[in-house]
Amino acid sequence: MSFLSEALWVLLLGSLLGLELIGKVPPTLHTPLMSGANAISGITMLAALTLIIKAGDNIPLLAMGAVALGFALFNVIGGFLVTDRMLAMFSRKSARRKDTNS
């Protein structure tokens, strides 16, 4: 079995396991798990950059690295935006008015 087919099997099985596990998480635990997912996405970004650097002229590996980097960046940036919005919900109203006016 080639490396690419093994990687696709790991992706498929990991996706199914993640779907099953995340579906059973209560809403109160969503935020701490999202923070952990953002940390894991940071590690995924480093792994994708390493893959892109080491791929050389191998186009499928370059494409896989680029896709992984794109998804990880999307998750990290989205996580920071959601976290910032959630923290703004807990701030005082006077502090929120100052932030929106500037």
mmCIF file of the C-alpha atoms, coordinates in Angstrom:
data_MODEL
# 
_entry.id   MODEL 
# 
loop_
_atom_site.group_PDB 
_atom_site.id 
_atom_site.type_symbol 
_atom_site.label_atom_id 
_atom_site.label_alt_id 
_atom_site.label_comp_id 
_atom_site.label_asym_id 
_atom_site.label_entity_id 
_atom_site.label_seq_id 
_atom_site.pdbx_PDB_ins_code 
_atom_site.Cartn_x 
_atom_site.Cartn_y 
_atom_site.Cartn_z 
_atom_site.occupancy 
_atom_site.B_iso_or_equiv 
_atom_site.pdbx_formal_charge 
_atom_site.auth_seq_id 
_atom_site.auth_comp_id 
_atom_site.auth_asym_id 
_atom_site.auth_atom_id 
_atom_site.pdbx_PDB_model_num 
ATOM 1   C CA . MET A 1 1   ? 0.000   0.000  0.000  1.00 0.00 ? 1   MET A CA 1 
ATOM 2   C CA . SER A 1 2   ? 1.427   3.373  -0.933 1.00 0.00 ? 2   SER A CA 1 
ATOM 3   C CA . PHE A 1 3   ? 1.960   6.268  1.428  1.00 0.00 ? 3   PHE A CA 1 
ATOM 4   C CA . LEU A 1 4   ? -0.801  8.309  -0.208 1.00 0.00 ? 4   LEU A CA 1 
ATOM 5   C CA . SER A 1 5   ? -3.441  5.607  0.207  1.00 0.00 ? 5   SER A CA 1 
ATOM 6   C CA . GLU A 1 6   ? -2.409  5.071  3.834  1.00 0.00 ? 6   GLU A CA 1 
ATOM 7   C CA . ALA A 1 7   ? -2.678  8.813  4.455  1.00 0.00 ? 7   ALA A CA 1 
ATOM 8   C CA . LEU A 1 8   ? -6.139  8.881  2.878  1.00 0.00 ? 8   LEU A CA 1 
ATOM 9   C CA . TRP A 1 9   ? -7.278  5.993  5.114  1.00 0.00 ? 9   TRP A CA 1 
ATOM 10  C CA . VAL A 1 10  ? -6.012  7.843  8.190  1.00 0.00 ? 10  VAL A CA 1 
ATOM 11  C CA . LEU A 1 11  ? -7.842  10.977 7.034  1.00 0.00 ? 11  LEU A CA 1 
ATOM 12  C CA . LEU A 1 12  ? -11.083 9.044  6.470  1.00 0.00 ? 12  LEU A CA 1 
ATOM 13  C CA . LEU A 1 13  ? -10.994 7.172  9.766  1.00 0.00 ? 13  LEU A CA 1 
ATOM 14  C CA . GLY A 1 14  ? -9.947  10.284 11.711 1.00 0.00 ? 14  GLY A CA 1 
ATOM 15  C CA . SER A 1 15  ? -12.786 12.270 10.143 1.00 0.00 ? 15  SER A CA 1 
ATOM 16  C CA . LEU A 1 16  ? -15.362 9.636  11.046 1.00 0.00 ? 16  LEU A CA 1 
ATOM 17  C CA . LEU A 1 17  ? -14.039 9.344  14.598 1.00 0.00 ? 17  LEU A CA 1 
ATOM 18  C CA . GLY A 1 18  ? -14.018 13.129 14.995 1.00 0.00 ? 18  GLY A CA 1 
ATOM 19  C CA . LEU A 1 19  ? -17.574 13.405 13.697 1.00 0.00 ? 19  LEU A CA 1 
ATOM 20  C CA . GLU A 1 20  ? -18.732 10.768 16.181 1.00 0.00 ? 20  GLU A CA 1 
ATOM 21  C CA . LEU A 1 21  ? -16.921 12.326 19.134 1.00 0.00 ? 21  LEU A CA 1 
ATOM 22  C CA . ILE A 1 22  ? -17.796 15.977 18.462 1.00 0.00 ? 22  ILE A CA 1 
ATOM 23  C CA . GLY A 1 23  ? -21.466 15.111 17.983 1.00 0.00 ? 23  GLY A CA 1 
ATOM 24  C CA . LYS A 1 24  ? -21.651 13.957 21.603 1.00 0.00 ? 24  LYS A CA 1 
ATOM 25  C CA . VAL A 1 25  ? -20.032 17.036 23.188 1.00 0.00 ? 25  VAL A CA 1 
ATOM 26  C CA . PRO A 1 26  ? -22.392 19.140 25.327 1.00 0.00 ? 26  PRO A CA 1 
ATOM 27  C CA . PRO A 1 27  ? -22.564 22.862 24.455 1.00 0.00 ? 27  PRO A CA 1 
ATOM 28  C CA . THR A 1 28  ? -20.870 23.887 27.737 1.00 0.00 ? 28  THR A CA 1 
ATOM 29  C CA . LEU A 1 29  ? -17.675 22.105 26.704 1.00 0.00 ? 29  LEU A CA 1 
ATOM 30  C CA . HIS A 1 30  ? -17.570 23.490 23.181 1.00 0.00 ? 30  HIS A CA 1 
ATOM 31  C CA . THR A 1 31  ? -15.412 26.535 23.963 1.00 0.00 ? 31  THR A CA 1 
ATOM 32  C CA . PRO A 1 32  ? -12.585 24.695 25.781 1.00 0.00 ? 32  PRO A CA 1 
ATOM 33  C CA . LEU A 1 33  ? -12.499 22.080 23.035 1.00 0.00 ? 33  LEU A CA 1 
ATOM 34  C CA . MET A 1 34  ? -12.365 24.810 20.403 1.00 0.00 ? 34  MET A CA 1 
ATOM 35  C CA . SER A 1 35  ? -9.309  26.292 22.117 1.00 0.00 ? 35  SER A CA 1 
ATOM 36  C CA . GLY A 1 36  ? -7.623  22.892 21.995 1.00 0.00 ? 36  GLY A CA 1 
ATOM 37  C CA . ALA A 1 37  ? -8.537  22.504 18.346 1.00 0.00 ? 37  ALA A CA 1 
ATOM 38  C CA . ASN A 1 38  ? -6.935  25.865 17.589 1.00 0.00 ? 38  ASN A CA 1 
ATOM 39  C CA . ALA A 1 39  ? -3.725  24.715 19.272 1.00 0.00 ? 39  ALA A CA 1 
ATOM 40  C CA . ILE A 1 40  ? -3.770  21.514 17.221 1.00 0.00 ? 40  ILE A CA 1 
ATOM 41  C CA . SER A 1 41  ? -4.338  23.582 14.072 1.00 0.00 ? 41  SER A CA 1 
ATOM 42  C CA . GLY A 1 42  ? -1.199  25.554 14.921 1.00 0.00 ? 42  GLY A CA 1 
ATOM 43  C CA . ILE A 1 43  ? 0.720   22.275 14.971 1.00 0.00 ? 43  ILE A CA 1 
ATOM 44  C CA . THR A 1 44  ? -0.958  21.298 11.690 1.00 0.00 ? 44  THR A CA 1 
ATOM 45  C CA . MET A 1 45  ? 0.267   24.562 10.154 1.00 0.00 ? 45  MET A CA 1 
ATOM 46  C CA . LEU A 1 46  ? 3.836   23.727 11.148 1.00 0.00 ? 46  LEU A CA 1 
ATOM 47  C CA . ALA A 1 47  ? 3.502   20.200 9.761  1.00 0.00 ? 47  ALA A CA 1 
ATOM 48  C CA . ALA A 1 48  ? 2.043   21.533 6.494  1.00 0.00 ? 48  ALA A CA 1 
ATOM 49  C CA . LEU A 1 49  ? 4.872   24.026 6.124  1.00 0.00 ? 49  LEU A CA 1 
ATOM 50  C CA . THR A 1 50  ? 7.396   21.249 6.769  1.00 0.00 ? 50  THR A CA 1 
ATOM 51  C CA . LEU A 1 51  ? 5.676   19.076 4.147  1.00 0.00 ? 51  LEU A CA 1 
ATOM 52  C CA . ILE A 1 52  ? 5.771   21.902 1.619  1.00 0.00 ? 52  ILE A CA 1 
ATOM 53  C CA . ILE A 1 53  ? 9.473   22.525 2.286  1.00 0.00 ? 53  ILE A CA 1 
ATOM 54  C CA . LYS A 1 54  ? 10.429  18.829 2.095  1.00 0.00 ? 54  LYS A CA 1 
ATOM 55  C CA . ALA A 1 55  ? 8.206   17.981 -0.918 1.00 0.00 ? 55  ALA A CA 1 
ATOM 56  C CA . GLY A 1 56  ? 10.625  19.315 -3.497 1.00 0.00 ? 56  GLY A CA 1 
ATOM 57  C CA . ASP A 1 57  ? 9.158   18.758 -6.960 1.00 0.00 ? 57  ASP A CA 1 
ATOM 58  C CA . ASN A 1 58  ? 6.500   16.254 -5.819 1.00 0.00 ? 58  ASN A CA 1 
ATOM 59  C CA . ILE A 1 59  ? 3.275   17.986 -6.935 1.00 0.00 ? 59  ILE A CA 1 
ATOM 60  C CA . PRO A 1 60  ? 0.800   15.780 -4.963 1.00 0.00 ? 60  PRO A CA 1 
ATOM 61  C CA . LEU A 1 61  ? 2.694   16.420 -1.722 1.00 0.00 ? 61  LEU A CA 1 
ATOM 62  C CA . LEU A 1 62  ? 2.858   20.148 -2.460 1.00 0.00 ? 62  LEU A CA 1 
ATOM 63  C CA . ALA A 1 63  ? -0.898  20.184 -3.095 1.00 0.00 ? 63  ALA A CA 1 
ATOM 64  C CA . MET A 1 64  ? -1.607  18.210 0.094  1.00 0.00 ? 64  MET A CA 1 
ATOM 65  C CA . GLY A 1 65  ? 0.577   20.583 2.091  1.00 0.00 ? 65  GLY A CA 1 
ATOM 66  C CA . ALA A 1 66  ? -1.119  23.633 0.589  1.00 0.00 ? 66  ALA A CA 1 
ATOM 67  C CA . VAL A 1 67  ? -4.598  22.274 1.332  1.00 0.00 ? 67  VAL A CA 1 
ATOM 68  C CA . ALA A 1 68  ? -3.600  21.365 4.902  1.00 0.00 ? 68  ALA A CA 1 
ATOM 69  C CA . LEU A 1 69  ? -2.085  24.805 5.415  1.00 0.00 ? 69  LEU A CA 1 
ATOM 70  C CA . GLY A 1 70  ? -5.215  26.504 4.061  1.00 0.00 ? 70  GLY A CA 1 
ATOM 71  C CA . PHE A 1 71  ? -7.587  24.545 6.301  1.00 0.00 ? 71  PHE A CA 1 
ATOM 72  C CA . ALA A 1 72  ? -5.388  25.049 9.366  1.00 0.00 ? 72  ALA A CA 1 
ATOM 73  C CA . LEU A 1 73  ? -5.121  28.802 8.732  1.00 0.00 ? 73  LEU A CA 1 
ATOM 74  C CA . PHE A 1 74  ? -8.882  29.004 8.283  1.00 0.00 ? 74  PHE A CA 1 
ATOM 75  C CA . ASN A 1 75  ? -9.421  27.214 11.607 1.00 0.00 ? 75  ASN A CA 1 
ATOM 76  C CA . VAL A 1 76  ? -6.888  29.309 13.540 1.00 0.00 ? 76  VAL A CA 1 
ATOM 77  C CA . ILE A 1 77  ? -8.117  32.668 12.202 1.00 0.00 ? 77  ILE A CA 1 
ATOM 78  C CA . GLY A 1 78  ? -11.766 31.693 12.668 1.00 0.00 ? 78  GLY A CA 1 
ATOM 79  C CA . GLY A 1 79  ? -11.041 30.500 16.199 1.00 0.00 ? 79  GLY A CA 1 
ATOM 80  C CA . PHE A 1 80  ? -9.381  33.781 17.113 1.00 0.00 ? 80  PHE A CA 1 
ATOM 81  C CA . LEU A 1 81  ? -12.302 35.769 15.687 1.00 0.00 ? 81  LEU A CA 1 
ATOM 82  C CA . VAL A 1 82  ? -14.879 33.681 17.567 1.00 0.00 ? 82  VAL A CA 1 
ATOM 83  C CA . THR A 1 83  ? -12.873 33.885 20.795 1.00 0.00 ? 83  THR A CA 1 
ATOM 84  C CA . ASP A 1 84  ? -12.555 37.658 20.459 1.00 0.00 ? 84  ASP A CA 1 
ATOM 85  C CA . ARG A 1 85  ? -16.286 37.975 19.904 1.00 0.00 ? 85  ARG A CA 1 
ATOM 86  C CA . MET A 1 86  ? -17.047 35.773 22.914 1.00 0.00 ? 86  MET A CA 1 
ATOM 87  C CA . LEU A 1 87  ? -14.717 37.773 25.147 1.00 0.00 ? 87  LEU A CA 1 
ATOM 88  C CA . ALA A 1 88  ? -16.429 40.976 24.015 1.00 0.00 ? 88  ALA A CA 1 
ATOM 89  C CA . MET A 1 89  ? -19.730 39.536 25.266 1.00 0.00 ? 89  MET A CA 1 
ATOM 90  C CA . PHE A 1 90  ? -18.317 39.393 28.800 1.00 0.00 ? 90  PHE A CA 1 
ATOM 91  C CA . SER A 1 91  ? -16.784 42.867 28.843 1.00 0.00 ? 91  SER A CA 1 
ATOM 92  C CA . ARG A 1 92  ? -18.483 45.902 30.375 1.00 0.00 ? 92  ARG A CA 1 
ATOM 93  C CA . LYS A 1 93  ? -20.779 47.862 28.097 1.00 0.00 ? 93  LYS A CA 1 
ATOM 94  C CA . SER A 1 94  ? -18.711 51.046 28.477 1.00 0.00 ? 94  SER A CA 1 
ATOM 95  C CA . ALA A 1 95  ? -15.591 49.199 27.285 1.00 0.00 ? 95  ALA A CA 1 
ATOM 96  C CA . ARG A 1 96  ? -17.509 47.803 24.307 1.00 0.00 ? 96  ARG A CA 1 
ATOM 97  C CA . ARG A 1 97  ? -18.665 51.270 23.267 1.00 0.00 ? 97  ARG A CA 1 
ATOM 98  C CA . LYS A 1 98  ? -15.092 52.545 23.328 1.00 0.00 ? 98  LYS A CA 1 
ATOM 99  C CA . ASP A 1 99  ? -13.940 49.642 21.139 1.00 0.00 ? 99  ASP A CA 1 
ATOM 100 C CA . THR A 1 100 ? -16.663 50.162 18.539 1.00 0.00 ? 100 THR A CA 1 
ATOM 101 C CA . ASN A 1 101 ? -16.202 53.930 18.389 1.00 0.00 ? 101 ASN A CA 1 
ATOM 102 C CA . SER A 1 102 ? -12.460 53.817 17.724 1.00 0.00 ? 102 SER A CA 1 
# 
